[in-house]
Amino acid sequence: MCGIIHIMETELRLKLATRIRELRKKHKYTQSELSELSDIDDKHIQLLESKKRCDVKLSTLAKLAKAFNITVSQLLHFK
């Protein structure tokens, strides 16, 4: 059971990283610009877009969504 949860967690993390990167590029933001717009440290933006393990707070998702002018639900809408 623990293995399945780990796989799901990894899959969600990778989808979120991809989604953030895609939205950032769609809006033509650099990581630094997204950092300023979202009030999130640029190192944290880099970590969120990476494949490394990173726990994400709801407040962070809200800041990102606001920077992209979308809802958190839209931010979490993975393909």
PDB file of N, CA, C and O in Angstrom:
ATOM      1  N   MET A   1       0.824  -1.196   0.000  1.00  0.00           N
ATOM      2  CA  MET A   1       0.000   0.000   0.000  1.00  0.00           C
ATOM      3  C   MET A   1       0.870   1.262   0.000  1.00  0.00           C
ATOM      4  O   MET A   1       0.597   2.220  -0.724  1.00  0.00           O
ATOM      5  N   CYS A   2       1.904   1.244   0.813  1.00  0.00           N
ATOM      6  CA  CYS A   2       2.789   2.406   0.908  1.00  0.00           C
ATOM      7  C   CYS A   2       3.457   2.686  -0.445  1.00  0.00           C
ATOM      8  O   CYS A   2       3.657   3.846  -0.807  1.00  0.00           O
ATOM      9  N   GLY A   3       3.797   1.645  -1.181  1.00  0.00           N
ATOM     10  CA  GLY A   3       4.416   1.801  -2.491  1.00  0.00           C
ATOM     11  C   GLY A   3       3.500   2.480  -3.483  1.00  0.00           C
ATOM     12  O   GLY A   3       3.945   3.307  -4.279  1.00  0.00           O
ATOM     13  N   ILE A   4       2.218   2.135  -3.441  1.00  0.00           N
ATOM     14  CA  ILE A   4       1.238   2.736  -4.340  1.00  0.00           C
ATOM     15  C   ILE A   4       1.084   4.219  -4.030  1.00  0.00           C
ATOM     16  O   ILE A   4       1.014   5.043  -4.941  1.00  0.00           O
ATOM     17  N   ILE A   5       1.032   4.557  -2.751  1.00  0.00           N
ATOM     18  CA  ILE A   5       0.919   5.968  -2.348  1.00  0.00           C
ATOM     19  C   ILE A   5       2.144   6.739  -2.813  1.00  0.00           C
ATOM     20  O   ILE A   5       2.016   7.863  -3.301  1.00  0.00           O
ATOM     21  N   HIS A   6       3.325   6.158  -2.672  1.00  0.00           N
ATOM     22  CA  HIS A   6       4.562   6.823  -3.108  1.00  0.00           C
ATOM     23  C   HIS A   6       4.529   7.064  -4.618  1.00  0.00           C
ATOM     24  O   HIS A   6       4.929   8.133  -5.080  1.00  0.00           O
ATOM     25  N   ILE A   7       4.059   6.087  -5.385  1.00  0.00           N
ATOM     26  CA  ILE A   7       3.978   6.236  -6.842  1.00  0.00           C
ATOM     27  C   ILE A   7       3.002   7.352  -7.201  1.00  0.00           C
ATOM     28  O   ILE A   7       3.292   8.173  -8.071  1.00  0.00           O
ATOM     29  N   MET A   8       1.843   7.387  -6.536  1.00  0.00           N
ATOM     30  CA  MET A   8       0.848   8.429  -6.800  1.00  0.00           C
ATOM     31  C   MET A   8       1.396   9.802  -6.438  1.00  0.00           C
ATOM     32  O   MET A   8       1.191  10.773  -7.167  1.00  0.00           O
ATOM     33  N   GLU A   9       2.093   9.878  -5.309  1.00  0.00           N
ATOM     34  CA  GLU A   9       2.675  11.136  -4.851  1.00  0.00           C
ATOM     35  C   GLU A   9       3.709  11.636  -5.857  1.00  0.00           C
ATOM     36  O   GLU A   9       3.740  12.820  -6.192  1.00  0.00           O
ATOM     37  N   THR A  10       4.541  10.735  -6.328  1.00  0.00           N
ATOM     38  CA  THR A  10       5.569  11.089  -7.311  1.00  0.00           C
ATOM     39  C   THR A  10       4.926  11.563  -8.609  1.00  0.00           C
ATOM     40  O   THR A  10       5.360  12.551  -9.201  1.00  0.00           O
ATOM     41  N   GLU A  11       3.898  10.858  -9.045  1.00  0.00           N
ATOM     42  CA  GLU A  11       3.206  11.213 -10.277  1.00  0.00           C
ATOM     43  C   GLU A  11       2.562  12.596 -10.170  1.00  0.00           C
ATOM     44  O   GLU A  11       2.653  13.393 -11.104  1.00  0.00           O
ATOM     45  N   LEU A  12       1.922  12.883  -9.054  1.00  0.00           N
ATOM     46  CA  LEU A  12       1.309  14.191  -8.851  1.00  0.00           C
ATOM     47  C   LEU A  12       2.353  15.299  -8.816  1.00  0.00           C
ATOM     48  O   LEU A  12       2.148  16.374  -9.380  1.00  0.00           O
ATOM     49  N   ARG A  13       3.476  15.031  -8.148  1.00  0.00           N
ATOM     50  CA  ARG A  13       4.546  16.026  -8.057  1.00  0.00           C
ATOM     51  C   ARG A  13       5.085  16.356  -9.453  1.00  0.00           C
ATOM     52  O   ARG A  13       5.320  17.521  -9.772  1.00  0.00           O
ATOM     53  N   LEU A  14       5.278  15.328 -10.279  1.00  0.00           N
ATOM     54  CA  LEU A  14       5.794  15.549 -11.625  1.00  0.00           C
ATOM     55  C   LEU A  14       4.785  16.299 -12.489  1.00  0.00           C
ATOM     56  O   LEU A  14       5.168  17.158 -13.285  1.00  0.00           O
ATOM     57  N   LYS A  15       3.504  15.983 -12.340  1.00  0.00           N
ATOM     58  CA  LYS A  15       2.463  16.682 -13.095  1.00  0.00           C
ATOM     59  C   LYS A  15       2.390  18.149 -12.683  1.00  0.00           C
ATOM     60  O   LYS A  15       2.237  19.028 -13.532  1.00  0.00           O
ATOM     61  N   LEU A  16       2.498  18.414 -11.385  1.00  0.00           N
ATOM     62  CA  LEU A  16       2.465  19.800 -10.910  1.00  0.00           C
ATOM     63  C   LEU A  16       3.677  20.568 -11.424  1.00  0.00           C
ATOM     64  O   LEU A  16       3.544  21.708 -11.867  1.00  0.00           O
ATOM     65  N   ALA A  17       4.844  19.960 -11.369  1.00  0.00           N
ATOM     66  CA  ALA A  17       6.067  20.613 -11.859  1.00  0.00           C
ATOM     67  C   ALA A  17       5.921  20.972 -13.336  1.00  0.00           C
ATOM     68  O   ALA A  17       6.273  22.073 -13.759  1.00  0.00           O
ATOM     69  N   THR A  18       5.397  20.028 -14.109  1.00  0.00           N
ATOM     70  CA  THR A  18       5.197  20.261 -15.540  1.00  0.00           C
ATOM     71  C   THR A  18       4.179  21.361 -15.771  1.00  0.00           C
ATOM     72  O   THR A  18       4.372  22.218 -16.634  1.00  0.00           O
ATOM     73  N   ARG A  19       3.099  21.342 -15.009  1.00  0.00           N
ATOM     74  CA  ARG A  19       2.033  22.338 -15.162  1.00  0.00           C
ATOM     75  C   ARG A  19       2.552  23.752 -14.854  1.00  0.00           C
ATOM     76  O   ARG A  19       2.260  24.697 -15.586  1.00  0.00           O
ATOM     77  N   ILE A  20       3.309  23.884 -13.783  1.00  0.00           N
ATOM     78  CA  ILE A  20       3.858  25.195 -13.420  1.00  0.00           C
ATOM     79  C   ILE A  20       4.799  25.698 -14.515  1.00  0.00           C
ATOM     80  O   ILE A  20       4.727  26.858 -14.919  1.00  0.00           O
ATOM     81  N   ARG A  21       5.675  24.822 -14.990  1.00  0.00           N
ATOM     82  CA  ARG A  21       6.620  25.195 -16.042  1.00  0.00           C
ATOM     83  C   ARG A  21       5.877  25.590 -17.328  1.00  0.00           C
ATOM     84  O   ARG A  21       6.226  26.583 -17.966  1.00  0.00           O
ATOM     85  N   GLU A  22       4.849  24.809 -17.707  1.00  0.00           N
ATOM     86  CA  GLU A  22       4.079  25.113 -18.920  1.00  0.00           C
ATOM     87  C   GLU A  22       3.379  26.464 -18.800  1.00  0.00           C
ATOM     88  O   GLU A  22       3.412  27.265 -19.734  1.00  0.00           O
ATOM     89  N   LEU A  23       2.751  26.720 -17.662  1.00  0.00           N
ATOM     90  CA  LEU A  23       2.066  27.997 -17.472  1.00  0.00           C
ATOM     91  C   LEU A  23       3.046  29.166 -17.469  1.00  0.00           C
ATOM     92  O   LEU A  23       2.767  30.230 -18.022  1.00  0.00           O
ATOM     93  N   ARG A  24       4.193  28.951 -16.839  1.00  0.00           N
ATOM     94  CA  ARG A  24       5.202  30.015 -16.801  1.00  0.00           C
ATOM     95  C   ARG A  24       5.657  30.354 -18.218  1.00  0.00           C
ATOM     96  O   ARG A  24       5.771  31.528 -18.571  1.00  0.00           O
ATOM     97  N   LYS A  25       5.913  29.342 -19.021  1.00  0.00           N
ATOM     98  CA  LYS A  25       6.368  29.574 -20.392  1.00  0.00           C
ATOM     99  C   LYS A  25       5.255  30.170 -21.254  1.00  0.00           C
ATOM    100  O   LYS A  25       5.511  31.020 -22.108  1.00  0.00           O
ATOM    101  N   LYS A  26       4.017  29.720 -21.025  1.00  0.00           N
ATOM    102  CA  LYS A  26       2.871  30.259 -21.765  1.00  0.00           C
ATOM    103  C   LYS A  26       2.734  31.763 -21.516  1.00  0.00           C
ATOM    104  O   LYS A  26       2.414  32.524 -22.429  1.00  0.00           O
ATOM    105  N   HIS A  27       2.978  32.179 -20.278  1.00  0.00           N
ATOM    106  CA  HIS A  27       2.896  33.589 -19.927  1.00  0.00           C
ATOM    107  C   HIS A  27       4.197  34.344 -20.215  1.00  0.00           C
ATOM    108  O   HIS A  27       4.292  35.551 -19.995  1.00  0.00           O
ATOM    109  N   LYS A  28       5.192  33.610 -20.709  1.00  0.00           N
ATOM    110  CA  LYS A  28       6.502  34.182 -21.057  1.00  0.00           C
ATOM    111  C   LYS A  28       7.195  34.804 -19.846  1.00  0.00           C
ATOM    112  O   LYS A  28       7.854  35.838 -19.957  1.00  0.00           O
ATOM    113  N   TYR A  29       7.036  34.158 -18.687  1.00  0.00           N
ATOM    114  CA  TYR A  29       7.710  34.585 -17.464  1.00  0.00           C
ATOM    115  C   TYR A  29       9.006  33.813 -17.292  1.00  0.00           C
ATOM    116  O   TYR A  29       9.070  32.621 -17.593  1.00  0.00           O
ATOM    117  N   THR A  30      10.018  34.478 -16.818  1.00  0.00           N
ATOM    118  CA  THR A  30      11.202  33.770 -16.350  1.00  0.00           C
ATOM    119  C   THR A  30      10.871  33.278 -14.939  1.00  0.00           C
ATOM    120  O   THR A  30       9.873  33.694 -14.350  1.00  0.00           O
ATOM    121  N   GLN A  31      11.707  32.396 -14.404  1.00  0.00           N
ATOM    122  CA  GLN A  31      11.497  31.957 -13.028  1.00  0.00           C
ATOM    123  C   GLN A  31      11.593  33.140 -12.074  1.00  0.00           C
ATOM    124  O   GLN A  31      10.859  33.214 -11.089  1.00  0.00           O
ATOM    125  N   SER A  32      12.487  34.049 -12.367  1.00  0.00           N
ATOM    126  CA  SER A  32      12.656  35.240 -11.539  1.00  0.00           C
ATOM    127  C   SER A  32      11.410  36.124 -11.582  1.00  0.00           C
ATOM    128  O   SER A  32      10.974  36.633 -10.549  1.00  0.00           O
ATOM    129  N   GLU A  33      10.845  36.304 -12.756  1.00  0.00           N
ATOM    130  CA  GLU A  33       9.625  37.111 -12.883  1.00  0.00           C
ATOM    131  C   GLU A  33       8.456  36.455 -12.144  1.00  0.00           C
ATOM    132  O   GLU A  33       7.686  37.134 -11.465  1.00  0.00           O
ATOM    133  N   LEU A  34       8.330  35.137 -12.280  1.00  0.00           N
ATOM    134  CA  LEU A  34       7.270  34.423 -11.568  1.00  0.00           C
ATOM    135  C   LEU A  34       7.469  34.546 -10.068  1.00  0.00           C
ATOM    136  O   LEU A  34       6.506  34.677  -9.313  1.00  0.00           O
ATOM    137  N   SER A  35       8.706  34.505  -9.648  1.00  0.00           N
ATOM    138  CA  SER A  35       9.034  34.669  -8.235  1.00  0.00           C
ATOM    139  C   SER A  35       8.525  36.016  -7.712  1.00  0.00           C
ATOM    140  O   SER A  35       7.906  36.087  -6.651  1.00  0.00           O
ATOM    141  N   GLU A  36       8.790  37.066  -8.464  1.00  0.00           N
ATOM    142  CA  GLU A  36       8.347  38.403  -8.065  1.00  0.00           C
ATOM    143  C   GLU A  36       6.829  38.529  -8.075  1.00  0.00           C
ATOM    144  O   GLU A  36       6.241  39.090  -7.150  1.00  0.00           O
ATOM    145  N   LEU A  37       6.198  38.006  -9.123  1.00  0.00           N
ATOM    146  CA  LEU A  37       4.746  38.100  -9.244  1.00  0.00           C
ATOM    147  C   LEU A  37       4.004  37.309  -8.169  1.00  0.00           C
ATOM    148  O   LEU A  37       2.928  37.705  -7.720  1.00  0.00           O
ATOM    149  N   SER A  38       4.590  36.195  -7.768  1.00  0.00           N
ATOM    150  CA  SER A  38       3.919  35.310  -6.809  1.00  0.00           C
ATOM    151  C   SER A  38       4.381  35.517  -5.372  1.00  0.00           C
ATOM    152  O   SER A  38       3.792  34.967  -4.441  1.00  0.00           O
ATOM    153  N   ASP A  39       5.429  36.304  -5.192  1.00  0.00           N
ATOM    154  CA  ASP A  39       6.021  36.500  -3.870  1.00  0.00           C
ATOM    155  C   ASP A  39       6.504  35.172  -3.278  1.00  0.00           C
ATOM    156  O   ASP A  39       6.351  34.899  -2.088  1.00  0.00           O
ATOM    157  N   ILE A  40       7.093  34.362  -4.161  1.00  0.00           N
ATOM    158  CA  ILE A  40       7.686  33.085  -3.776  1.00  0.00           C
ATOM    159  C   ILE A  40       9.166  33.161  -4.152  1.00  0.00           C
ATOM    160  O   ILE A  40       9.506  33.584  -5.257  1.00  0.00           O
ATOM    161  N   ASP A  41      10.030  32.759  -3.252  1.00  0.00           N
ATOM    162  CA  ASP A  41      11.464  32.800  -3.498  1.00  0.00           C
ATOM    163  C   ASP A  41      11.813  32.073  -4.797  1.00  0.00           C
ATOM    164  O   ASP A  41      11.264  31.009  -5.084  1.00  0.00           O
ATOM    165  N   ASP A  42      12.733  32.652  -5.587  1.00  0.00           N
ATOM    166  CA  ASP A  42      13.072  32.037  -6.876  1.00  0.00           C
ATOM    167  C   ASP A  42      13.665  30.640  -6.732  1.00  0.00           C
ATOM    168  O   ASP A  42      13.495  29.806  -7.622  1.00  0.00           O
ATOM    169  N   LYS A  43      14.348  30.374  -5.646  1.00  0.00           N
ATOM    170  CA  LYS A  43      14.879  29.020  -5.411  1.00  0.00           C
ATOM    171  C   LYS A  43      13.732  28.030  -5.212  1.00  0.00           C
ATOM    172  O   LYS A  43      13.827  26.870  -5.613  1.00  0.00           O
ATOM    173  N   HIS A  44      12.653  28.495  -4.591  1.00  0.00           N
ATOM    174  CA  HIS A  44      11.486  27.630  -4.382  1.00  0.00           C
ATOM    175  C   HIS A  44      10.763  27.379  -5.712  1.00  0.00           C
ATOM    176  O   HIS A  44      10.257  26.281  -5.948  1.00  0.00           O
ATOM    177  N   ILE A  45      10.717  28.399  -6.577  1.00  0.00           N
ATOM    178  CA  ILE A  45      10.139  28.221  -7.916  1.00  0.00           C
ATOM    179  C   ILE A  45      10.933  27.146  -8.659  1.00  0.00           C
ATOM    180  O   ILE A  45      10.351  26.262  -9.288  1.00  0.00           O
ATOM    181  N   GLN A  46      12.258  27.227  -8.584  1.00  0.00           N
ATOM    182  CA  GLN A  46      13.112  26.232  -9.232  1.00  0.00           C
ATOM    183  C   GLN A  46      12.816  24.832  -8.688  1.00  0.00           C
ATOM    184  O   GLN A  46      12.718  23.869  -9.449  1.00  0.00           O
ATOM    185  N   LEU A  47      12.679  24.734  -7.391  1.00  0.00           N
ATOM    186  CA  LEU A  47      12.392  23.453  -6.756  1.00  0.00           C
ATOM    187  C   LEU A  47      11.022  22.920  -7.177  1.00  0.00           C
ATOM    188  O   LEU A  47      10.873  21.726  -7.438  1.00  0.00           O
ATOM    189  N   LEU A  48      10.028  23.798  -7.244  1.00  0.00           N
ATOM    190  CA  LEU A  48       8.681  23.381  -7.655  1.00  0.00           C
ATOM    191  C   LEU A  48       8.663  22.854  -9.088  1.00  0.00           C
ATOM    192  O   LEU A  48       7.884  21.957  -9.409  1.00  0.00           O
ATOM    193  N   GLU A  49       9.504  23.398  -9.937  1.00  0.00           N
ATOM    194  CA  GLU A  49       9.558  22.965 -11.333  1.00  0.00           C
ATOM    195  C   GLU A  49      10.476  21.762 -11.540  1.00  0.00           C
ATOM    196  O   GLU A  49      10.507  21.186 -12.627  1.00  0.00           O
ATOM    197  N   SER A  50      11.207  21.388 -10.525  1.00  0.00           N
ATOM    198  CA  SER A  50      12.149  20.277 -10.654  1.00  0.00           C
ATOM    199  C   SER A  50      11.446  18.951 -10.354  1.00  0.00           C
ATOM    200  O   SER A  50      10.276  18.922  -9.972  1.00  0.00           O
ATOM    201  N   LYS A  51      12.167  17.889 -10.531  1.00  0.00           N
ATOM    202  CA  LYS A  51      11.632  16.554 -10.249  1.00  0.00           C
ATOM    203  C   LYS A  51      11.976  16.104  -8.840  1.00  0.00           C
ATOM    204  O   LYS A  51      11.765  14.946  -8.478  1.00  0.00           O
ATOM    205  N   LYS A  52      12.509  17.028  -8.045  1.00  0.00           N
ATOM    206  CA  LYS A  52      12.878  16.699  -6.669  1.00  0.00           C
ATOM    207  C   LYS A  52      11.654  16.749  -5.772  1.00  0.00           C
ATOM    208  O   LYS A  52      10.686  17.454  -6.062  1.00  0.00           O
ATOM    209  N   ARG A  53      11.702  16.007  -4.694  1.00  0.00           N
ATOM    210  CA  ARG A  53      10.598  15.983  -3.738  1.00  0.00           C
ATOM    211  C   ARG A  53      10.462  17.355  -3.079  1.00  0.00           C
ATOM    212  O   ARG A  53      11.440  17.956  -2.635  1.00  0.00           O
ATOM    213  N   CYS A  54       9.230  17.823  -3.030  1.00  0.00           N
ATOM    214  CA  CYS A  54       8.962  19.141  -2.477  1.00  0.00           C
ATOM    215  C   CYS A  54       7.523  19.172  -1.981  1.00  0.00           C
ATOM    216  O   CYS A  54       6.590  18.967  -2.757  1.00  0.00           O
ATOM    217  N   ASP A  55       7.344  19.427  -0.696  1.00  0.00           N
ATOM    218  CA  ASP A  55       5.991  19.572  -0.161  1.00  0.00           C
ATOM    219  C   ASP A  55       5.486  20.968  -0.521  1.00  0.00           C
ATOM    220  O   ASP A  55       6.214  21.952  -0.390  1.00  0.00           O
ATOM    221  N   VAL A  56       4.248  21.045  -0.970  1.00  0.00           N
ATOM    222  CA  VAL A  56       3.690  22.312  -1.421  1.00  0.00           C
ATOM    223  C   VAL A  56       2.503  22.687  -0.544  1.00  0.00           C
ATOM    224  O   VAL A  56       1.574  21.902  -0.353  1.00  0.00           O
ATOM    225  N   LYS A  57       2.556  23.901  -0.020  1.00  0.00           N
ATOM    226  CA  LYS A  57       1.459  24.409   0.800  1.00  0.00           C
ATOM    227  C   LYS A  57       0.351  24.949  -0.102  1.00  0.00           C
ATOM    228  O   LYS A  57       0.601  25.383  -1.226  1.00  0.00           O
ATOM    229  N   LEU A  58      -0.863  24.913   0.407  1.00  0.00           N
ATOM    230  CA  LEU A  58      -1.994  25.467  -0.328  1.00  0.00           C
ATOM    231  C   LEU A  58      -1.781  26.960  -0.590  1.00  0.00           C
ATOM    232  O   LEU A  58      -2.168  27.469  -1.641  1.00  0.00           O
ATOM    233  N   SER A  59      -1.174  27.649   0.353  1.00  0.00           N
ATOM    234  CA  SER A  59      -0.911  29.084   0.169  1.00  0.00           C
ATOM    235  C   SER A  59       0.041  29.329  -1.005  1.00  0.00           C
ATOM    236  O   SER A  59      -0.082  30.332  -1.707  1.00  0.00           O
ATOM    237  N   THR A  60       0.975  28.424  -1.213  1.00  0.00           N
ATOM    238  CA  THR A  60       1.896  28.532  -2.349  1.00  0.00           C
ATOM    239  C   THR A  60       1.146  28.333  -3.659  1.00  0.00           C
ATOM    240  O   THR A  60       1.367  29.058  -4.630  1.00  0.00           O
ATOM    241  N   LEU A  61       0.256  27.344  -3.678  1.00  0.00           N
ATOM    242  CA  LEU A  61      -0.552  27.113  -4.881  1.00  0.00           C
ATOM    243  C   LEU A  61      -1.424  28.335  -5.172  1.00  0.00           C
ATOM    244  O   LEU A  61      -1.598  28.713  -6.331  1.00  0.00           O
ATOM    245  N   ALA A  62      -1.968  28.946  -4.129  1.00  0.00           N
ATOM    246  CA  ALA A  62      -2.811  30.134  -4.299  1.00  0.00           C
ATOM    247  C   ALA A  62      -2.003  31.297  -4.871  1.00  0.00           C
ATOM    248  O   ALA A  62      -2.494  32.028  -5.731  1.00  0.00           O
ATOM    249  N   LYS A  63      -0.785  31.470  -4.406  1.00  0.00           N
ATOM    250  CA  LYS A  63       0.081  32.540  -4.917  1.00  0.00           C
ATOM    251  C   LYS A  63       0.422  32.314  -6.388  1.00  0.00           C
ATOM    252  O   LYS A  63       0.421  33.251  -7.186  1.00  0.00           O
ATOM    253  N   LEU A  64       0.713  31.066  -6.738  1.00  0.00           N
ATOM    254  CA  LEU A  64       1.020  30.740  -8.135  1.00  0.00           C
ATOM    255  C   LEU A  64      -0.198  30.981  -9.016  1.00  0.00           C
ATOM    256  O   LEU A  64      -0.091  31.580 -10.086  1.00  0.00           O
ATOM    257  N   ALA A  65      -1.353  30.511  -8.562  1.00  0.00           N
ATOM    258  CA  ALA A  65      -2.588  30.688  -9.336  1.00  0.00           C
ATOM    259  C   ALA A  65      -2.855  32.170  -9.573  1.00  0.00           C
ATOM    260  O   ALA A  65      -3.222  32.570 -10.678  1.00  0.00           O
ATOM    261  N   LYS A  66      -2.674  32.971  -8.550  1.00  0.00           N
ATOM    262  CA  LYS A  66      -2.901  34.416  -8.665  1.00  0.00           C
ATOM    263  C   LYS A  66      -1.945  35.032  -9.685  1.00  0.00           C
ATOM    264  O   LYS A  66      -2.345  35.880 -10.482  1.00  0.00           O
ATOM    265  N   ALA A  67      -0.686  34.606  -9.657  1.00  0.00           N
ATOM    266  CA  ALA A  67       0.309  35.125 -10.606  1.00  0.00           C
ATOM    267  C   ALA A  67      -0.064  34.776 -12.051  1.00  0.00           C
ATOM    268  O   ALA A  67       0.202  35.547 -12.973  1.00  0.00           O
ATOM    269  N   PHE A  68      -0.683  33.607 -12.233  1.00  0.00           N
ATOM    270  CA  PHE A  68      -1.113  33.191 -13.569  1.00  0.00           C
ATOM    271  C   PHE A  68      -2.529  33.660 -13.904  1.00  0.00           C
ATOM    272  O   PHE A  68      -3.027  33.409 -15.002  1.00  0.00           O
ATOM    273  N   ASN A  69      -3.180  34.347 -12.948  1.00  0.00           N
ATOM    274  CA  ASN A  69      -4.545  34.843 -13.121  1.00  0.00           C
ATOM    275  C   ASN A  69      -5.535  33.697 -13.384  1.00  0.00           C
ATOM    276  O   ASN A  69      -6.407  33.789 -14.249  1.00  0.00           O
ATOM    277  N   ILE A  70      -5.372  32.628 -12.618  1.00  0.00           N
ATOM    278  CA  ILE A  70      -6.268  31.473 -12.702  1.00  0.00           C
ATOM    279  C   ILE A  70      -6.618  31.041 -11.271  1.00  0.00           C
ATOM    280  O   ILE A  70      -6.073  31.572 -10.304  1.00  0.00           O
ATOM    281  N   THR A  71      -7.517  30.089 -11.152  1.00  0.00           N
ATOM    282  CA  THR A  71      -7.872  29.564  -9.836  1.00  0.00           C
ATOM    283  C   THR A  71      -6.920  28.417  -9.490  1.00  0.00           C
ATOM    284  O   THR A  71      -6.226  27.887 -10.358  1.00  0.00           O
ATOM    285  N   VAL A  72      -6.899  28.050  -8.227  1.00  0.00           N
ATOM    286  CA  VAL A  72      -6.088  26.901  -7.806  1.00  0.00           C
ATOM    287  C   VAL A  72      -6.596  25.647  -8.514  1.00  0.00           C
ATOM    288  O   VAL A  72      -5.803  24.794  -8.914  1.00  0.00           O
ATOM    289  N   SER A  73      -7.889  25.534  -8.668  1.00  0.00           N
ATOM    290  CA  SER A  73      -8.472  24.390  -9.371  1.00  0.00           C
ATOM    291  C   SER A  73      -7.937  24.307 -10.800  1.00  0.00           C
ATOM    292  O   SER A  73      -7.601  23.225 -11.281  1.00  0.00           O
ATOM    293  N   GLN A  74      -7.861  25.442 -11.468  1.00  0.00           N
ATOM    294  CA  GLN A  74      -7.317  25.459 -12.828  1.00  0.00           C
ATOM    295  C   GLN A  74      -5.829  25.113 -12.826  1.00  0.00           C
ATOM    296  O   GLN A  74      -5.343  24.440 -13.736  1.00  0.00           O
ATOM    297  N   LEU A  75      -5.117  25.568 -11.818  1.00  0.00           N
ATOM    298  CA  LEU A  75      -3.687  25.247 -11.709  1.00  0.00           C
ATOM    299  C   LEU A  75      -3.490  23.743 -11.575  1.00  0.00           C
ATOM    300  O   LEU A  75      -2.538  23.184 -12.118  1.00  0.00           O
ATOM    301  N   LEU A  76      -4.390  23.095 -10.853  1.00  0.00           N
ATOM    302  CA  LEU A  76      -4.270  21.659 -10.607  1.00  0.00           C
ATOM    303  C   LEU A  76      -4.964  20.807 -11.666  1.00  0.00           C
ATOM    304  O   LEU A  76      -5.082  19.592 -11.507  1.00  0.00           O
ATOM    305  N   HIS A  77      -5.418  21.433 -12.732  1.00  0.00           N
ATOM    306  CA  HIS A  77      -6.050  20.692 -13.822  1.00  0.00           C
ATOM    307  C   HIS A  77      -4.964  20.124 -14.739  1.00  0.00           C
ATOM    308  O   HIS A  77      -4.453  20.804 -15.629  1.00  0.00           O
ATOM    309  N   PHE A  78      -4.634  18.869 -14.493  1.00  0.00           N
ATOM    310  CA  PHE A  78      -3.573  18.203 -15.258  1.00  0.00           C
ATOM    311  C   PHE A  78      -4.161  17.510 -16.479  1.00  0.00           C
ATOM    312  O   PHE A  78      -5.303  17.051 -16.465  1.00  0.00           O
ATOM    313  N   LYS A  79      -3.369  17.446 -17.519  1.00  0.00           N
ATOM    314  CA  LYS A  79      -3.775  16.759 -18.758  1.00  0.00           C
ATOM    315  C   LYS A  79      -3.571  15.273 -18.621  1.00  0.00           C
ATOM    316  O   LYS A  79      -3.854  14.523 -19.555  1.00  0.00           O
TER     317      LYS A  79
END
